[in-house]
Amino acid sequence: MTGTYVTQPEAAKPILAKARDSGIQVSMHAIGDRGNATVLDLFEEAFRNVPPNVRLRDPRWRVEHAQIVRPADIPRFAQDAVIASMQPSHAIGDFHFAPARLGDDRLHGAYAWKSLLKSGAVVVGGSDAPVERGDPLIEFYAAVARKDLKGFSAPNWHAEEALSRAEALKLFTAAPAFARFAEDELGTLKVGKRADLSAFSVDLMTAPEAEIPKGHAVLTVVDGQVVFARP
């Protein structure tokens, strides 16, 4: 079984070259293992064939989803400084059909957040709303539990790819700030940075896993302004 290219690789090459020469950040969607390998090939080629008059800056190009990656390709994200922009809820939303479609071999590189982090890659957490629910507590739960919302998993679902709570927190805070070149303004609680934060009814760092998705927001602050406070 093979996937489909929405944009043919040959058609993407001049677009990537123009983005590189203009200093524009690129984000390309890739879900399957062939798609991710192709995007990495394209990114590598774009920066291998740099005209002498082009001054390169830190590009922070990214792959959106990066869901199924060949294990041999995982180190390439760090080697090529490519950001893996992932959505942990996919691992629990896909749980009941992906193994049958992918086969056990491909599951070794499926939703491989931990392996990507261990390789040195920057991994960003998102929600993929409205495809997924867009609930940050579900995303955090998926990242640390790697189980569906009923607490079910399976031996071939690679529990070793679950993240620590500290790793998961960074996935949704400091890493996205870095991915958008805003790490000096956002992403951590620090004097002088903009206050963009949410507080929840559960302590994400200590609550039992099953309690995390049952929580709710009690406070939201955007750029220092309280925009939501639960009575």
GUVEX-351762 format. One record per residue (C-alpha): residue in three letters; x, y, z. Coordinates in steps of 0.25 Angstrom, whole numbers, padded with zeros to 4 digits, always signed. Layout:
! GUVEX-351762
REC     r       u       v       w
REC   ALA       X       Y       Z
...
//
This chain:
! GUVEX-351762
REC     r       u       v       w
REC   MET   +0000   +0000   +0000
REC   THR   +0005   +0014   -0004
REC   GLY   +0001   +0028   -0001
REC   THR   -0002   +0039   -0010
REC   TYR   +0006   +0052   -0013
REC   VAL   -0003   +0064   -0013
REC   THR   +0009   +0072   -0018
REC   GLN   +0019   +0064   -0027
REC   PRO   +0033   +0065   -0022
REC   GLU   +0038   +0071   -0035
REC   ALA   +0028   +0082   -0034
REC   ALA   +0032   +0085   -0020
REC   LYS   +0047   +0087   -0023
REC   PRO   +0046   +0101   -0029
REC   ILE   +0036   +0105   -0018
REC   LEU   +0046   +0101   -0007
REC   ALA   +0058   +0107   -0014
REC   LYS   +0050   +0120   -0015
REC   ALA   +0046   +0120   +0000
REC   ARG   +0061   +0117   +0003
REC   ASP   +0066   +0128   -0005
REC   SER   +0055   +0138   +0001
REC   GLY   +0058   +0133   +0016
REC   ILE   +0043   +0128   +0017
REC   GLN   +0040   +0117   +0027
REC   VAL   +0034   +0104   +0020
REC   SER   +0025   +0095   +0026
REC   MET   +0021   +0082   +0018
REC   HIS   +0011   +0072   +0022
REC   ALA   +0015   +0057   +0022
REC   ILE   +0008   +0046   +0029
REC   GLY   +0013   +0033   +0024
REC   ASP   +0028   +0027   +0024
REC   ARG   +0030   +0030   +0009
REC   GLY   +0024   +0044   +0010
REC   ASN   +0033   +0047   +0022
REC   ALA   +0046   +0041   +0015
REC   THR   +0042   +0049   +0002
REC   VAL   +0041   +0062   +0010
REC   LEU   +0054   +0060   +0017
REC   ASP   +0061   +0057   +0003
REC   LEU   +0055   +0070   -0003
REC   PHE   +0059   +0079   +0009
REC   GLU   +0073   +0073   +0008
REC   GLU   +0074   +0075   -0006
REC   ALA   +0069   +0090   -0005
REC   PHE   +0081   +0093   +0005
REC   ARG   +0091   +0085   -0002
REC   ASN   +0089   +0093   -0015
REC   VAL   +0091   +0107   -0009
REC   PRO   +0095   +0118   -0019
REC   PRO   +0107   +0125   -0014
REC   ASN   +0100   +0138   -0013
REC   VAL   +0090   +0133   -0003
REC   ARG   +0092   +0136   +0011
REC   LEU   +0086   +0125   +0020
REC   ARG   +0079   +0128   +0033
REC   ASP   +0074   +0118   +0043
REC   PRO   +0062   +0113   +0034
REC   ARG   +0054   +0104   +0044
REC   TRP   +0047   +0097   +0033
REC   ARG   +0037   +0087   +0039
REC   VAL   +0029   +0074   +0035
REC   GLU   +0015   +0075   +0039
REC   HIS   +0010   +0062   +0045
REC   ALA   +0022   +0053   +0043
REC   GLN   +0013   +0042   +0048
REC   ILE   +0020   +0030   +0042
REC   VAL   +0035   +0030   +0040
REC   ARG   +0044   +0019   +0036
REC   PRO   +0054   +0017   +0048
REC   ALA   +0066   +0020   +0039
REC   ASP   +0060   +0033   +0036
REC   ILE   +0058   +0038   +0050
REC   PRO   +0072   +0043   +0052
REC   ARG   +0071   +0051   +0040
REC   PHE   +0061   +0061   +0046
REC   ALA   +0072   +0065   +0056
REC   GLN   +0084   +0064   +0046
REC   ASP   +0076   +0073   +0036
REC   ALA   +0071   +0083   +0047
REC   VAL   +0056   +0079   +0043
REC   ILE   +0045   +0081   +0053
REC   ALA   +0035   +0070   +0055
REC   SER   +0022   +0077   +0057
REC   MET   +0013   +0066   +0063
REC   GLN   +0000   +0064   +0069
REC   PRO   +0000   +0053   +0081
REC   SER   -0015   +0051   +0080
REC   HIS   -0013   +0044   +0066
REC   ALA   -0007   +0033   +0074
REC   ILE   -0020   +0030   +0082
REC   GLY   -0029   +0034   +0071
REC   ASP   -0022   +0025   +0061
REC   PHE   -0020   +0014   +0071
REC   HIS   -0032   +0005   +0067
REC   PHE   -0029   +0004   +0052
REC   ALA   -0014   +0008   +0050
REC   PRO   -0008   -0005   +0054
REC   ALA   -0016   -0013   +0044
REC   ARG   -0013   -0003   +0032
REC   LEU   +0002   -0001   +0036
REC   GLY   +0006   -0014   +0040
REC   ASP   +0015   -0017   +0052
REC   ASP   +0028   -0013   +0045
REC   ARG   +0024   +0001   +0042
REC   LEU   +0019   +0003   +0057
REC   HIS   +0033   +0004   +0061
REC   GLY   +0034   +0018   +0055
REC   ALA   +0019   +0022   +0057
REC   TYR   +0016   +0034   +0066
REC   ALA   +0031   +0033   +0071
REC   TRP   +0032   +0045   +0079
REC   LYS   +0042   +0040   +0089
REC   SER   +0051   +0034   +0078
REC   LEU   +0051   +0047   +0071
REC   LEU   +0054   +0055   +0084
REC   LYS   +0065   +0045   +0088
REC   SER   +0071   +0047   +0074
REC   GLY   +0072   +0062   +0077
REC   ALA   +0061   +0067   +0068
REC   VAL   +0052   +0078   +0072
REC   VAL   +0038   +0073   +0074
REC   VAL   +0026   +0082   +0074
REC   GLY   +0012   +0078   +0080
REC   GLY   -0001   +0083   +0073
REC   SER   -0015   +0078   +0072
REC   ASP   -0019   +0077   +0057
REC   ALA   -0032   +0083   +0061
REC   PRO   -0043   +0082   +0055
REC   VAL   -0039   +0068   +0051
REC   GLU   -0036   +0065   +0066
REC   ARG   -0043   +0071   +0077
REC   GLY   -0033   +0082   +0080
REC   ASP   -0033   +0080   +0095
REC   PRO   -0019   +0082   +0101
REC   LEU   -0022   +0073   +0113
REC   ILE   -0025   +0062   +0103
REC   GLU   -0012   +0065   +0095
REC   PHE   -0004   +0065   +0108
REC   TYR   -0011   +0052   +0113
REC   ALA   -0008   +0045   +0099
REC   ALA   +0007   +0049   +0100
REC   VAL   +0009   +0044   +0114
REC   ALA   +0000   +0032   +0114
REC   ARG   +0000   +0027   +0100
REC   LYS   -0014   +0020   +0103
REC   ASP   -0028   +0023   +0098
REC   LEU   -0037   +0031   +0106
REC   LYS   -0042   +0018   +0113
REC   GLY   -0028   +0015   +0117
REC   PHE   -0026   +0004   +0107
REC   SER   -0013   +0001   +0100
REC   ALA   -0006   -0011   +0093
REC   PRO   +0007   -0018   +0093
REC   ASN   +0010   -0014   +0079
REC   TRP   +0007   +0001   +0082
REC   HIS   +0021   +0004   +0087
REC   ALA   +0019   +0010   +0101
REC   GLU   +0033   +0013   +0101
REC   GLU   +0030   +0025   +0092
REC   ALA   +0022   +0032   +0103
REC   LEU   +0028   +0045   +0108
REC   SER   +0031   +0049   +0122
REC   ARG   +0022   +0060   +0127
REC   ALA   +0033   +0070   +0126
REC   GLU   +0036   +0066   +0112
REC   ALA   +0021   +0067   +0109
REC   LEU   +0020   +0081   +0115
REC   LYS   +0032   +0086   +0107
REC   LEU   +0025   +0080   +0094
REC   PHE   +0014   +0090   +0096
REC   THR   +0021   +0102   +0101
REC   ALA   +0036   +0105   +0099
REC   ALA   +0037   +0096   +0086
REC   PRO   +0025   +0104   +0079
REC   ALA   +0031   +0117   +0083
REC   PHE   +0045   +0112   +0076
REC   ALA   +0038   +0107   +0064
REC   ARG   +0032   +0121   +0061
REC   PHE   +0045   +0129   +0065
REC   ALA   +0038   +0134   +0077
REC   GLU   +0047   +0127   +0088
REC   ASP   +0051   +0141   +0094
REC   GLU   +0037   +0145   +0096
REC   LEU   +0029   +0133   +0099
REC   GLY   +0029   +0118   +0103
REC   THR   +0034   +0119   +0117
REC   LEU   +0030   +0127   +0130
REC   LYS   +0041   +0137   +0131
REC   VAL   +0042   +0152   +0135
REC   GLY   +0042   +0160   +0122
REC   LYS   +0034   +0150   +0114
REC   ARG   +0020   +0152   +0109
REC   ALA   +0010   +0145   +0119
REC   ASP   +0003   +0135   +0110
REC   LEU   -0002   +0123   +0119
REC   SER   -0014   +0115   +0123
REC   ALA   -0016   +0109   +0137
REC   PHE   -0024   +0096   +0139
REC   SER   -0032   +0089   +0150
REC   VAL   -0023   +0078   +0150
REC   ASP   -0008   +0078   +0152
REC   LEU   -0002   +0073   +0140
REC   MET   +0011   +0069   +0146
REC   THR   +0005   +0060   +0158
REC   ALA   -0009   +0056   +0155
REC   PRO   -0012   +0042   +0151
REC   GLU   -0012   +0040   +0136
REC   ALA   -0027   +0036   +0135
REC   GLU   -0030   +0050   +0142
REC   ILE   -0023   +0059   +0133
REC   PRO   -0033   +0059   +0121
REC   LYS   -0044   +0061   +0132
REC   GLY   -0039   +0074   +0135
REC   HIS   -0043   +0088   +0130
REC   ALA   -0037   +0102   +0128
REC   VAL   -0039   +0111   +0140
REC   LEU   -0030   +0123   +0135
REC   THR   -0025   +0128   +0121
REC   VAL   -0016   +0139   +0120
REC   VAL   -0012   +0145   +0106
REC   ASP   -0001   +0155   +0105
REC   GLY   -0002   +0159   +0120
REC   GLN   -0017   +0160   +0119
REC   VAL   -0027   +0151   +0126
REC   VAL   -0037   +0147   +0115
REC   PHE   -0044   +0135   +0123
REC   ALA   -0046   +0133   +0137
REC   ARG   -0055   +0122   +0142
REC   PRO   -0064   +0127   +0153
//
